[in-house]
């Protein structure tokens, strides 16, 4: 062998060897979830429970995102709508701390917990799923669509790797994947002409909500002094209005405003979540489209602002015994791993969920309520105090009931194989003020996981999904698709009432109510023949000419007569017998519960397919 031939041989040996190493570095999975935050974690658990192979890649060493890694460990809303994995998570918290009362420690929420406990619970839930892998300390660098699959380049523990997946879920905090995948998106406030929202500004802008770098403080004892070094640029006047300080000697009095402010985010075990909007540690930064380096640099200002507020609490307000918790975040500065972003990129989806859909679900051209995959009851809540340029919107005047999130808001226009979760779904800027909250995002993630699994099982694209099939999966997982506050998941007719509610034949009654809006099904109330016929007419055109009496309440005989008009023959006696068999109390007037059970048994209206815009197919 000549010298040249020997060198060529060695060259090709090295080349093929490196190709072999490259091939070994490719990881294949059915579903890849980028982001192990609130939605990414529940998406992974749900998809794995449905038997598909799932991989989550997460930049930090924790699961939970805003719930844990960002330190926002106080659940906003859905206290009486604990569906699906959100309900499982809360039950685990109850078990850990000793019941509901043990987590009602601060007045901002009914459920508060230590961030590290939330992380541990989510990891426990994830570890129970054999089909789920979680890669921590992993950051994606690019995504590309090739041969109906996704090729994702990432860096795992500082080493490059490649992941192939059929379905990709964007569960990042700022919608980074959807942007990299070429999906359309919006940033900032919409104009009222584009959304039809009377409260939106006349002209669109790129202004987003304030973000917060949360701190978790710990009480180290009455005589402890945990005062941090005076932060650079500290000015006490910036925080003067955070509470009304009238008598320094009364800080520990429940009547003192400063004491009440500190109780806002009090956590179990004498810890305090510092996430205070008014002259507190909110800050305005729009870093959504910034580079990774640009974001990190800007967030140093957010951290500094929070440390200034902590210093103010310790010195001006006298809480020197409260120091940065040493048993929460394994970071050099003891602050959370990530910031709390209230707003991100918002997808341009197959549908866009607006305030009009929330406020009047049954009175819209698009019946998006029929396509619900998650529910929320928190009011429209925006933080804009730190940006004087933000157009003034009186959010107090925006009164809405509880609502459900439409499936089409998770599916992008024109990009196959991609599902969007977290806060980046297709909603208006105004509605983002409600859908961004933790229990809603947990449910959105679970829905995204269910959608991904059904795509894999049927070899479908997200835009081809059967809405009713996805909803049925979520109902089986004890999730809500309709926000009925008076029919809990433990109710024996929960699934049936949810299904009939999603058809619109029997509608709920929405009630705006402070920070926990409501929608009531009223299962015990009687139903008039007129109401039933009105609901059925869209499904059975023959009933357009049928008159049922405007005020007559339904009896078994009247119900049987209406069914005959739909082509179903049944007697009043059979109606009574079937209700008794279902365990429903039978009275002379049929209740809404009874009618829901009978509709499900005889007509099966939930099986009628619907499009993502709510149209009946």
N, C-alpha and C positions, 0 to 999 in steps of 0.2 A: 504494500500500500504506500503510495507516494505521500509526501508531506501535504501537498494540496488536497489529495483525496481524503487523507486522514482528517484534515481541518474541516472539509465539507461534511464528512460523516459526523464529526463532533457537533458541527453547527446544527444539522438536522436533528440529531439526537436531543440537543438542548431545546430546539424549537418544539418538537413533538412532546418533549417532557413538560415544557411550560404550558402547552395546550392542554395536556392532561390535568395539570394543576388547576388551570382555568376552568376546565369542565367540572372538576370536583368542587369548585367554589360556587357552582350554580345550584341554588336551592329552589325546588319546585313545590308549589302549594296550590290548592284550589282557590283559596281566598287570601289575599294579602291586605292587611289593615295597617296603614301608616299612621301611627299615633296611638299610644296606649293611654289616652286620657279617659274621660268619663264615657264618651260614646264608643271609643275604640275598644275598650275593655268589654262592654256589654255586647258589642257587635261580635267580638271574638267568641265569647261564651255561648251566645245564641247560635251562631253558625256551627260551632263545634258540637253542640248538643243535637244538631240536626244531621250529624254524621259526615260533614265535609272536613277536609284538612284546612286548617287555618293557621296563619302566622301573623303575629303582631310585632311590628318593630317600633320601639319607643326610645326616644333620645335620652331620657333620664333612667334612673334605676328604680323608679316607682311606677305604679299604675294609678290612674285616677285623675290625672291632669288637674283641672281647676279644683276638684274636690280635695285633692291631697297635695300634689306637687306645687300647686299655687297657694295652698293654705286656706282656701275658701271652704272651710269645713263646717258650714252652716247651710242646711238645705232650705232653699227658698221655694215654697209652694208644694202642692200635691200632697199635703198632709193627709187628706181624706181620699186621695186617689192613689194608693200605694200599689200600683200594678207592676207585674213582671219583675224584672231584675232590680228595679228600684225598690220594690217591696221586699225582695230577698235581702238586698243590701241593708235596708233599714232594720229588718228583723235580726240580722247578724249584729248590728249595732246594739239593739235592745238586749240581745243575749250577752254581749260583751260587758255592757255597763250595768245591766240589772233592771231593764225595763224602760218604758217610755219616759217616766218621770226623771230618770237618771240622765237623759240627754236633752231635757228641756232646761238648759242652764242659762241661756241668753235669750233676750226678748226678741231678737231678729228672726228666730226660727223655733220650730218645735223639735228640731233634730240637729244637735250640735255634737261634734266629736273631735278628737285629736287627729290631726292629719295622718300620723304614722299608723294609727289604728285603722283608718279607712284604707290605707295602702295594704295593710296586712290582710284585711278582709277580702279585698278585691283579688289579691294574689292567691288567697285560699280558694276562692270561687274559680279562678282561672286554672289553678293547678289540678282541680278535680276533673277537668276536661282533657281526656287523652288525645283528642284530635287537635288540640290547641298548643302551639309553641309561642313563647314570648321571648323576643330578643331585646334585651335592654341595652342601653348605651349604643344605640344604632340609629344612624341618621341617613335618610335617603338623599341621593345627590341628583338623580335624574329618573324620569319615567318615559317609556316609549312603547307605543303600540305596534306589535309585530305579529303577523299571522294569527290574528284574533286572540292574542295573549298580550299580557303586559311584561315588559322587561324592565326591571327596576335595579338601578345601581345604588349601592349603599355602602356605608362605612360602619363596620361592626367592631367595636373595641379597637378602633384605629386601623382596622384592616379592611380593604375593599372586598365586596362580595356582590353577587348578582342573584336576583330573585325573579323567577318566572311565576306568573299567576294568571288564572283565567279572569278573575274578578278582583278589582282594586277598590278599596274603601278609603276615602280621604277622611281621616279622623284627626287631622292636625288642628292646632289651635287657631291658625290663621288662614286655612284653606290653601296651603301651599301646593298640595298635590293637584287639585283641580286646575290651578293656574299652570303648573308644569305640564299637565295633560292636554292643555289647549281648550279647556272648557271656558265658556263665557262667564263673567262675573261682574258684580257691582261693588263699589266701595263708597260709603257715605250716604247722605240723605237723598232720597228720591224726590222728584218734583211731583206735585199733586196731579198733574195731567197724566203722568205715566202710570200711576197706581190707582187713581180715582179716590185718593184719601184726602178728605177736606182739611185734615190737620197737617198734612205735609207742606213744606215750603213751596212757594211758587217756582223757585229755581233750584235745581239739583246742585249739590256740592259734595266735597270729599270729606266732610267732617264726620268723625265717628265718636263713639262714647269714650269718656275718660277711662283709662286703665288704672290698675292699682297693683303696687308691689306690696303684698300683705306681709305683716309680721305676726308671729305668734309669741306672746310674752308669757312668762311663767312667774308665779308668786314664790319667791325664794324665802319668804318669812318676814315678819314685821320689822325686824332690825337689820335686814340685809340692805346693802347698797349696791345695786347692779347698774348704776348709771354708766352709760356708754360715753366714750370720748365725744366732745362737742363736734358735731359734724361740720364739715366745710360749708360755708355759706348760710349757717343757721341764723334765722330771724324769727323770734318768737311771735312777732306781729302777724306772720302768715297764718298762725294757728289760733289767734285770739278768739275767733268766733266758734271754735270747735265745741265749746260749752260755756255756760254763763257762770263764771267764777265770782261769787260774791263773798264767800267766807271760807278761806283756806282751812279753817278748823273743822269744817263740816263735809269734807270730801267723802267720808264714808257714810254719810247720811243718804238714805233712799230718796230724800227730797232734793238732793243736790244734783244739778244737771250733769256735772262732770261724772259723778258716780253712775248716773243712768247711762251716759255715753259709754262708759267702760263696760257696763253690763250688756251692751248691745251684742257683742260677740263672745260672751264668756263661755268657755269650753269646760268640759269635765276636768277634774283634777287641777283646779285652780289655774287654768290657763286662759289667755285672752287673745282672740283673733282681732287684730287691728286692721280693719277694713272700713274706714270711716269717711264718708263723702264730703260732709260739710266742714270746710277748713281743716280737713284731715289729710290722709295720704293718697287720695285720688290725684291723678296727674294727666294732663293731655299730651299724648304722643300718638301720632299716626305713623306707625312703622310697618304697616301691613305689606307694602310693596318694597320695603327696604331689603338689602342683602343681609345675610346672617351676621356679618361683621357690623353692619350699620345698626342692626337691631340691638346687638349686644352693647354697643357703645351708648345708644340712646337709653337703654334700660338701666345703665349705671346711674343716670339722672333720676330714674324712678326709685331705685334703691336708696339713693342719697336723700331723696325727698321723704321716704318712709323713715329713714334713720333720724332725720330732723324731727319728725313728728314723735318718734319714740323718745327722743331726748327732751322734747317739750313735755310729754306726759311725765317723764321722770323728774324733771326739774321744776318747770312752771306749775305743774299740777301736784307734784309731791309724791308720785308713784315710783320712788326710787327702788322699792322692793320688787318691782316688776322688771325682770330682765329678759332678754331674748332667750327663748327656751333652748336648753342644751341637749334635749332629748327628742327633738323633732327632725330637723333637717340636717343631714350630714354635709353641710356646706361650710366653707371657711368663715363666712359672715353670719351663719346661723339663720339666714333668710331663706325663703322657699327657693326651689330650683327654677321655677318659672314665674312669670308675671301672670296676673289675672286679666285676661283680655275679654272685655265685654262684647267686642264686636270684631268681626273678621271680614274676609271676602264673603260675598253672598252670591251663591250660584245663580246663573240664569237657567232655571230648570224647565221641565215640561209644563209645570204650572208655577205661578208665583202667588204665595199666600199673603194676602193683604189685610189691612184693618177691616175692610168691609166684609171679608169672609169671616173674621173673628166676631165682629159685632152683630152681623145678621146672617148666620150660617144657612138659614132656610130661605132667605130672600135674596138670592144672587143668581146671576145667569149661570155660573159654575157651581154645581152642588158638590163642592169639595168635601163637605162633611161626610159624604158617602165613602170617601177614600181614606179615612183617618187611620193612622198607624201609631199615634202617640197622643197624649192629652196633657193639658196644662190648665192651671187655674190662677196663676199669678197675674197681677195687673201689668199693664204696659209700663215698664220701669226703665227710665233712661238717666244716665249720669252725664251732665254737660256743664257742671258748675265751673270747671277749670278752663273752659274755652269761651271767652266773651264773644267770639265771632259766631258761635253756634246760634242759628235762628231760634227764637223763643217759641217753644211749643208747650202749651199748658197741658201736661200729661195728666194732671189731676182731673181735667174735664173729660178725658177719654174713658168712657165707661163701657166695659165689655163683660160678657159672661165667660165662663170657662170654655174651652175650645178643643178641637182636635187638629193635629197636623196632617196635611194631605200627603199621600205616598209620592205623588209626582214632584214634590218639592225636593226630594232626595235624588232625582234622576236628571242628569244634565241633558241639554239639547245637543245633539250631534256628536256625542262621544260615547261609544259603546264600551261596555265592560267596567264602567265607573259608577260608583254610588257615593254620595256625599253625605257626611254626618256632621257631628259636633255643632258649632254655631254657624256653619257655612251653607246651610240649606237655602233653598230659593224662597225667601221671604222679603217683604219690604223692610226698609230701615226701621220703621215704627214698630212693626210686629216683632222684629228681632229683640226688642226690649222685653218680650215675654218668652219667646222660644229659646233664648240663650240660657235660661236658668237650669240648674243642675238636674232636677228630676225629669224635666222634659228632654234634656240632652241624653240622659241615661236611656230613656225610652227610644229616642231617635236612633241611638246606637243599636239597641236590640232589634229594632225594625230593619236597620241596614243589614245586620247580620242575617236576619230571616230572609230578606230579599236576596242577598248574595247566595245563601244556601239553596233557595228555590231555583235561582239561575243555574247553579251547578247541577242540580238534580234533573232539570229539564233541558239543559243545554240551551238556555235562553240568554238574551241580553236584558238588562234591567228595564228598558222601554217596552219589552214584550211581556212583562210579568202580569199575571192575573191578580188584580187587586184583591179580590175576595179570597184567593188562596193564601196570600200573605197575611191578610187580616185573620183568617182562621188559624194560621200558625201562631199568631200573637195571642189570640184568645185562648188557645190550648196552653200557652205559657202563662196564663192568668194576667195578661196585659189588657189594658183598656184600648178600645178603638173609638168609643163614645164617652164623653166626660160626665156620665150620670153619677152624681154624688150619692144618690139614695139607693143604688143597687151595687153593693160592694162585691168584690170577687168571691166572697164566701157564699153569696146568695145562690140557692139551687138553680135559679133560672138566669144566672149572670150571662152566660154565653148567648142564650136565646134573646134576651132583652137587648144586649149589645148588637146582635145581628139585626134585629127588627129596627132598632134605632138607626142603624147605618143604612137601612133602606129608605128611611124617611116616611114610611107609612104611618108610624106613630112618632111624633116629634117630641123633643125635650123642650123644657122651658128654661131659658137662660136668665140668670139674675146677677147683675154686677154687684159684688159685695166686697168692699174694702180691698184687702190684700189676698183674699181667697175667694175668687169669683166662683159661681156655681152654675150648674145645669141640672135640672131635676127631671126625672122620668115620671115620678108620681105613680108607682106601680099599683097602688090601692084605689086610685080614682076610677070612676066608671067612664066608659067611652060612649059617645053618641054615635048613632048610625051615620050621621053626616060626616063626622070626623073620620071614621073608618073609610067611608066611600071616597072622600076627598083624597085620602092617602093612597088608596088602591087604584085610582083612575089612571095614573101614569103607567101602571103595570098592566092594567086590564082596560083597554080602551072601550070595551062594551059597556062599562059602567058610566061612561060619559052621559048617557041618557037615563041613568038610574037615579031615582029620588028616594032618599031614605028617611025623610022626616028631619027637620032641622034641629029639634030639641029632644027627640026620643033617645033614651039611653038603651044601649044594646042589651038584649036578652039572648038566651041561647037560640030561641026560635028566629029572632031577627038576624042573628049572625049566620045561621044556616041558610036563610033566604038570600042574604047578600052573596054567600059563597056559591049558591046556585047560578048567579049571574056570571060568575067567573068560570063556570063549567064543572065545578066540583059539587057533587051531591052528597049531602050529609044531613042527618036528622038532628033535631034539638036534643033528643035523648043521647045520641052518640057524642054530641058536643059536651054534655054534662059528664058522661062517663069518661071521656078522654081527659078532661080537666082533673077529675078525681084521681085518675091513674097517674097524672103528673104531679100530684100533691098540691094542687092549687085549690084554694078554698072556693067553693061554688056558691054563688048567691044569685038572686034574681037578676041583678044588673051585672054584666060582665065588667071586670076591672081591666085596666090596661095590661096588667100582668097576664090575666087570663087570655086576652085577645092576642098578646104577643105569642103565647104558647100555642094557641090555635092556628095563628098565621104560619108559624114555623112548621106545624104538623101537616097542615093541609095544602098550603100554597108554596112553601119553601122560597119566599121571595129573595132571600139572601143569596141563593144560588144563581140569580140573574146577574150576569157579568156587568161590570161597570168600567168605563174608561177612566184614565187618570184625571180627567177633568170633571168626573162625576156623572157624565152622561150614561144612561142605560144603553146597553148593547143588545 
